[in-house]
Amino acid sequence: MNYESLSEALAHFRKIAFHEKCSPTFMEITSYPHLENVASNVLDFYFNPNAEHGLGTLLLEALLSLAATPVIISNPLAVSVAREISTSLGNRIDLLIDAYPDAVIVIENKLFHTANNPFPDYEQYANKIASQRPVVLILLTLFDISSGTNIGNFQPVLYKSFCQEILHRIGDRIIDADNRYLIFLLDFIQTTQNLHEARVMNQEFLTFLQSHEEDIVSLLQKVTSLQKEMKKKTAALAELMREKESDTVNLWFYGSGLKEKRLREVAGYWTSVLPDYVISIAADLSVDGWDIRIKDNKTSKGVPKTPGHDGFDTQLGRWLQSKQIEVSPHPSLQGHFLYGSHFPYDSDLVSVDTEIKRLLALILQESPQ
């Protein structure tokens, strides 16, 4: 494996702007965000200025402003919105808005599908029912239309621009809006943004993989091999440690794999030294080698370290000091301590076993005061 090339690939990987989502939107929870029909139904409701949302012509005005048209909605009460309108040729228009007397608006909604619709037929149908009124043709898409795609006289508008325009204009309408439908609209906007960002990120990542595929596959194979080796080492140490297992001393295992953004395998003992007070000692194996760590049931989750806090003011810290067990604060886990020497990765397992059993013996000498 070319390590220089791999190093360059990893430097490139760190620059990819991966989309980090904190929590799913309601539409994502319902598993509907990828369905164009669902998105069109949402738009059907919010494009109707007379619907219960109380936002009036907000969405229509936002969309028309991006379509470079002079059309202004003069009579919101006369606006009607229809879905899946059949043309004379049997084709279906996603959204047809009759904004009498100002215009007829045709909207073709595209999230992921290719824009290969019969656009001339849509336009002909709109002109027929418009009766000399202006016709506005809009292709609303999540992503840019591929060059060379024939969309006739339809004007492309990106969801990203559309949502930004809605948010820009929404301030004046909030007072009159129904809070429930305002929340639903914001959820819909966030959902479309998540879909867009995820697609952009995936494409960038795929391009990265295409450029570095051989090195990445080789690295993954070696990492997988190392993970298996680490599990075997930890299992072998556990067999040595099993000698001290008893009714009061229990053996346990933990494999973090990639969950903590690091490779780590653990074998340890835990023992109850007082009612409802458990002390655990663990042999942590990482790519750096072996460390022996001490924790208790009050710090079992290993919360991140508080700067300037050594942990000796905790129950475990005071107890370790009272027993004169020499430890040092764990560098990253609050309330955890390190005991003894650091062992290189390829250390003899007997040496690690001897050290952890020595600590166990110190802990079992007497109950804490």
C-alpha positions as CSV (number, residue, x, y, z in Angstrom):
1,M,0.0,0.0,0.0
2,N,1.3,3.5,-0.9
3,Y,1.2,5.3,2.4
4,E,2.2,8.6,0.9
5,S,-0.8,8.4,-1.4
6,L,-3.0,7.3,1.4
7,S,-1.9,10.2,3.6
8,E,-2.9,12.6,0.8
9,A,-6.2,10.8,0.4
10,L,-7.0,11.2,4.1
11,A,-6.1,14.9,4.0
12,H,-8.6,15.2,1.1
13,F,-11.2,13.2,3.1
14,R,-11.0,15.6,6.1
15,K,-12.0,18.5,3.8
16,I,-15.3,16.9,2.7
17,A,-18.2,18.8,4.2
18,F,-20.2,15.9,5.6
19,H,-23.8,16.8,6.5
20,E,-24.2,16.3,10.3
21,K,-27.9,16.1,11.3
22,C,-28.8,16.6,14.9
23,S,-32.2,15.2,14.8
24,P,-34.7,13.9,12.2
25,T,-37.5,16.1,10.9
26,F,-41.1,14.8,11.3
27,M,-41.2,14.0,7.5
28,E,-38.1,12.0,7.9
29,I,-39.5,10.1,10.8
30,T,-42.6,9.2,8.7
31,S,-40.2,7.9,5.9
32,Y,-41.9,10.2,3.3
33,P,-39.2,12.8,2.4
34,H,-38.2,11.0,-0.8
35,L,-41.8,10.8,-2.3
36,E,-42.5,13.5,-4.8
37,N,-46.3,13.0,-4.4
38,V,-46.0,13.8,-0.7
39,A,-44.0,17.0,-1.4
40,S,-46.6,18.0,-4.0
41,N,-49.4,17.4,-1.6
42,V,-47.7,19.7,0.9
43,L,-47.2,22.4,-1.7
44,D,-50.8,22.0,-2.8
45,F,-51.9,23.0,0.7
46,Y,-49.5,25.9,1.2
47,F,-49.9,27.3,-2.3
48,N,-53.6,27.8,-1.6
49,P,-53.9,31.2,0.0
50,N,-57.3,30.3,1.4
51,A,-56.2,27.2,3.3
52,E,-56.0,27.0,7.1
53,H,-52.3,27.8,7.3
54,G,-53.0,31.5,7.5
55,L,-49.9,32.4,5.4
56,G,-52.0,33.8,2.5
57,T,-50.1,34.1,-0.8
58,L,-46.7,33.8,0.8
59,L,-45.5,30.7,-1.0
60,L,-47.0,31.8,-4.3
61,E,-45.3,35.2,-4.1
62,A,-42.0,33.6,-3.1
63,L,-42.1,31.2,-6.1
64,L,-43.2,33.8,-8.6
65,S,-40.4,36.2,-7.5
66,L,-37.9,33.5,-8.6
67,A,-39.6,32.8,-11.9
68,A,-38.9,36.3,-13.3
69,T,-42.5,37.0,-14.1
70,P,-44.4,40.3,-13.6
71,V,-47.5,38.4,-12.4
72,I,-49.0,39.6,-9.2
73,I,-51.8,37.9,-7.3
74,S,-54.5,40.5,-7.1
75,N,-57.4,38.4,-5.8
76,P,-56.3,35.7,-3.4
77,L,-59.9,34.6,-2.8
78,A,-60.2,33.5,-6.4
79,V,-57.0,31.4,-6.4
80,S,-57.6,27.6,-6.8
81,V,-55.0,24.9,-6.7
82,A,-55.4,21.4,-8.2
83,R,-53.3,18.3,-8.3
84,E,-52.6,15.7,-10.9
85,I,-54.6,17.4,-13.7
86,S,-55.0,15.3,-16.8
87,T,-54.2,16.9,-20.2
88,S,-56.0,15.9,-23.4
89,L,-53.1,13.5,-24.1
90,G,-53.6,11.8,-20.7
91,N,-50.5,13.3,-19.1
92,R,-50.7,14.6,-15.5
93,I,-49.7,18.0,-14.3
94,D,-48.3,18.0,-10.7
95,L,-49.8,21.3,-9.7
96,L,-52.0,23.7,-11.6
97,I,-52.8,27.0,-10.0
98,D,-55.6,29.2,-11.5
99,A,-54.9,32.7,-10.1
100,Y,-57.9,34.4,-11.7
101,P,-57.8,36.9,-13.3
102,D,-54.0,37.2,-13.2
103,A,-52.5,34.0,-14.6
104,V,-52.4,30.2,-14.9
105,I,-49.4,28.7,-13.1
106,V,-48.1,25.2,-13.9
107,I,-45.6,23.6,-11.5
108,E,-43.8,20.4,-12.2
109,N,-42.2,19.1,-8.9
110,K,-39.0,17.1,-9.1
111,L,-37.1,15.8,-6.1
112,F,-34.9,13.0,-7.6
113,H,-36.5,11.8,-10.8
114,T,-35.2,12.9,-14.2
115,A,-37.0,15.8,-15.8
116,N,-38.2,14.0,-18.9
117,N,-41.8,15.0,-18.7
118,P,-44.0,16.0,-21.7
119,F,-43.5,19.7,-21.1
120,P,-44.9,20.9,-24.4
121,D,-48.2,19.1,-23.6
122,Y,-48.3,20.8,-20.2
123,E,-47.8,24.1,-21.8
124,Q,-50.4,23.6,-24.5
125,Y,-53.0,22.6,-21.9
126,A,-52.2,25.6,-19.8
127,N,-52.5,28.0,-22.8
128,K,-55.9,26.4,-23.6
129,I,-57.5,27.0,-20.2
130,A,-55.7,30.4,-19.7
131,S,-57.9,32.2,-22.2
132,Q,-55.3,34.8,-23.2
133,R,-54.1,35.2,-19.6
134,P,-50.4,34.9,-18.8
135,V,-49.1,31.4,-18.3
136,V,-46.3,30.8,-15.9
137,L,-44.4,27.5,-16.3
138,I,-42.1,26.4,-13.4
139,L,-39.9,23.4,-12.9
140,L,-39.3,23.1,-9.1
141,T,-36.3,20.9,-8.5
142,L,-34.0,19.8,-5.7
143,F,-31.0,19.8,-7.9
144,D,-29.8,21.7,-11.0
145,I,-31.1,20.4,-14.3
146,S,-28.5,18.6,-16.4
147,S,-27.2,20.5,-19.3
148,G,-29.0,19.6,-22.5
149,T,-32.3,18.7,-20.8
150,N,-35.2,19.9,-22.9
151,I,-37.7,21.5,-20.5
152,G,-39.3,23.8,-23.2
153,N,-40.5,27.1,-21.8
154,F,-40.5,25.9,-18.2
155,Q,-38.3,28.0,-15.9
156,P,-36.2,26.0,-13.4
157,V,-36.3,27.0,-9.8
158,L,-34.3,25.3,-7.1
159,Y,-35.9,24.2,-3.8
160,K,-32.9,25.8,-2.0
161,S,-33.7,29.2,-3.5
162,F,-37.4,28.8,-3.0
163,C,-37.0,27.9,0.7
164,Q,-34.7,30.8,1.3
165,E,-37.2,33.2,-0.3
166,I,-40.0,31.8,1.9
167,L,-37.9,32.3,5.0
168,H,-36.9,35.8,3.9
169,R,-40.6,36.8,3.5
170,I,-42.1,34.9,6.4
171,G,-41.6,37.5,9.1
172,D,-44.5,39.6,7.9
173,R,-46.9,36.7,8.0
174,I,-46.1,35.0,11.3
175,I,-48.7,37.0,13.3
176,D,-51.6,35.8,11.1
177,A,-50.2,32.2,10.6
178,D,-51.6,29.1,12.4
179,N,-48.7,27.9,14.5
180,R,-49.3,24.3,13.8
181,Y,-49.0,24.8,10.0
182,L,-46.1,27.1,10.4
183,I,-44.2,24.4,12.3
184,F,-45.1,21.9,9.5
185,L,-43.9,24.3,6.8
186,L,-40.6,24.8,8.6
187,D,-40.2,21.0,9.0
188,F,-40.8,20.6,5.2
189,I,-38.2,23.3,4.5
190,Q,-35.7,21.6,6.8
191,T,-36.4,18.2,5.2
192,T,-35.7,19.5,1.6
193,Q,-32.5,21.1,2.8
194,N,-31.4,17.8,4.4
195,L,-32.1,15.9,1.2
196,H,-30.1,18.4,-0.8
197,E,-27.1,18.5,1.6
198,A,-27.1,14.7,1.9
199,R,-27.0,14.3,-1.9
200,V,-24.3,16.9,-2.4
201,M,-22.2,15.2,0.3
202,N,-22.7,11.7,-1.1
203,Q,-21.6,12.9,-4.6
204,E,-18.5,14.5,-3.2
205,F,-17.7,11.4,-1.2
206,L,-18.3,9.1,-4.2
207,T,-15.9,11.3,-6.2
208,F,-13.3,10.9,-3.4
209,L,-13.7,7.1,-3.4
210,Q,-13.3,6.9,-7.2
211,S,-10.0,8.8,-7.0
212,H,-8.6,6.8,-4.1
213,E,-10.5,3.5,-4.2
214,E,-7.5,1.1,-4.3
215,D,-5.8,2.7,-1.3
216,I,-9.1,3.0,0.6
217,V,-10.0,-0.7,0.1
218,S,-6.5,-1.7,1.1
219,L,-6.7,0.4,4.3
220,L,-10.1,-1.1,5.2
221,Q,-8.8,-4.6,4.8
222,K,-5.9,-3.8,7.0
223,V,-8.1,-2.1,9.6
224,T,-10.5,-5.1,9.6
225,S,-7.5,-7.4,10.1
226,L,-6.2,-5.3,13.0
227,Q,-9.6,-5.3,14.7
228,K,-9.7,-9.1,14.6
229,E,-6.2,-9.3,16.0
230,M,-7.1,-6.9,18.8
231,K,-10.1,-9.0,19.7
232,K,-7.9,-12.1,19.8
233,K,-5.4,-10.4,22.0
234,T,-8.1,-9.2,24.4
235,A,-9.7,-12.7,24.5
236,A,-6.3,-14.2,25.2
237,L,-5.7,-11.8,28.1
238,A,-9.2,-12.5,29.5
239,E,-8.4,-16.2,29.6
240,L,-5.4,-15.4,31.8
241,M,-7.5,-13.1,33.9
242,R,-10.2,-15.8,34.4
243,E,-8.0,-17.4,37.0
244,K,-9.1,-14.7,39.5
245,E,-12.8,-14.9,38.7
246,S,-15.0,-15.7,41.7
247,D,-18.4,-15.1,43.3
248,T,-17.2,-11.6,44.1
249,V,-14.9,-10.9,41.1
250,N,-16.5,-10.9,37.7
251,L,-14.9,-10.8,34.2
252,W,-16.3,-8.5,31.5
253,F,-15.6,-7.5,28.0
254,Y,-16.2,-4.5,25.8
255,G,-15.4,-3.8,22.2
256,S,-15.8,-0.3,20.9
257,G,-14.9,-1.0,17.3
258,L,-15.5,2.3,15.5
259,K,-18.2,3.6,17.7
260,E,-16.0,6.0,19.6
261,K,-13.9,7.1,16.6
262,R,-11.1,4.9,17.8
263,L,-10.2,1.2,17.8
264,R,-10.4,-0.2,21.4
265,E,-11.0,-3.5,23.0
266,V,-11.3,-4.0,26.8
267,A,-11.2,-6.9,29.3
268,G,-11.8,-6.2,32.9
269,Y,-12.8,-7.2,36.4
270,W,-15.6,-5.7,38.5
271,T,-16.2,-6.3,42.1
272,S,-18.6,-4.9,44.7
273,V,-16.6,-3.6,47.6
274,L,-19.6,-2.1,49.4
275,P,-23.3,-2.4,49.1
276,D,-24.3,-0.5,45.9
277,Y,-20.7,0.5,45.2
278,V,-18.8,-1.3,42.5
279,I,-15.2,-0.8,41.4
280,S,-14.0,-1.9,38.0
281,I,-10.5,-2.3,36.6
282,A,-9.9,-2.7,32.9
283,A,-7.1,-3.5,30.5
284,D,-7.7,-1.1,27.5
285,L,-6.1,-2.1,24.2
286,S,-5.8,0.5,21.5
287,V,-3.4,1.0,18.6
288,D,-1.1,2.8,21.2
289,G,-0.9,-0.3,23.4
290,W,-2.3,-1.4,26.8
291,D,-3.4,0.8,29.7
292,I,-4.9,-0.3,33.0
293,R,-7.9,1.9,34.0
294,I,-9.9,2.1,37.2
295,K,-13.5,3.4,37.5
296,D,-16.5,2.9,39.7
297,N,-20.2,2.5,39.1
298,K,-20.7,6.3,39.6
299,T,-18.5,7.1,36.6
300,S,-19.2,4.1,34.5
301,K,-20.3,6.1,31.4
302,G,-17.0,7.9,31.2
303,V,-18.2,11.5,30.6
304,P,-15.7,13.8,28.9
305,K,-13.0,15.4,31.0
306,T,-13.7,18.7,32.8
307,P,-10.6,20.9,32.3
308,G,-8.7,21.4,35.5
309,H,-10.5,18.6,37.3
310,D,-8.3,15.6,38.4
311,G,-11.1,13.5,39.9
312,F,-9.4,13.0,43.3
313,D,-12.3,14.7,45.0
314,T,-14.6,11.9,44.0
315,Q,-15.5,8.9,46.1
316,L,-13.2,6.7,44.0
317,G,-10.4,9.3,44.1
318,R,-10.5,9.6,47.9
319,W,-10.7,5.9,48.3
320,L,-7.7,5.2,46.1
321,Q,-5.7,7.7,48.0
322,S,-6.7,6.2,51.4
323,K,-5.5,2.8,50.2
324,Q,-2.3,4.4,48.9
325,I,-2.9,3.0,45.4
326,E,-0.8,5.2,43.1
327,V,-2.8,6.3,40.1
328,S,-3.0,9.2,37.7
329,P,-6.1,11.0,36.3
330,H,-7.3,9.6,33.0
331,P,-6.5,12.1,30.2
332,S,-10.0,12.1,28.7
333,L,-12.5,10.4,31.0
334,Q,-13.9,12.2,34.0
335,G,-13.5,10.3,37.3
336,H,-11.4,7.5,35.7
337,F,-7.8,6.8,36.7
338,L,-4.8,5.0,35.2
339,Y,-2.7,2.5,37.1
340,G,0.9,1.2,36.6
341,S,2.8,1.2,33.3
342,H,1.8,1.7,29.8
343,F,2.4,-1.5,27.8
344,P,3.3,-1.3,24.0
345,Y,0.9,-3.0,21.6
346,D,3.0,-6.1,21.2
347,S,3.7,-6.6,24.9
348,D,3.7,-10.1,26.4
349,L,0.2,-10.6,27.7
350,V,1.5,-12.2,30.9
351,S,3.0,-8.9,31.8
352,V,-0.3,-7.1,31.4
353,D,-2.1,-9.9,33.3
354,T,0.4,-9.6,36.2
355,E,-0.1,-5.9,36.4
356,I,-3.9,-6.0,36.4
357,K,-4.0,-8.8,39.0
358,R,-1.6,-6.8,41.2
359,L,-4.1,-4.0,41.2
360,L,-7.0,-6.4,41.9
361,A,-5.1,-7.6,44.9
362,L,-4.7,-4.1,46.2
363,I,-8.4,-3.3,45.8
364,L,-9.4,-6.5,47.6
365,Q,-7.2,-5.9,50.7
366,E,-10.0,-4.2,52.6
367,S,-13.3,-2.4,52.1
368,P,-13.2,1.4,51.6
369,Q,-13.8,3.6,54.6
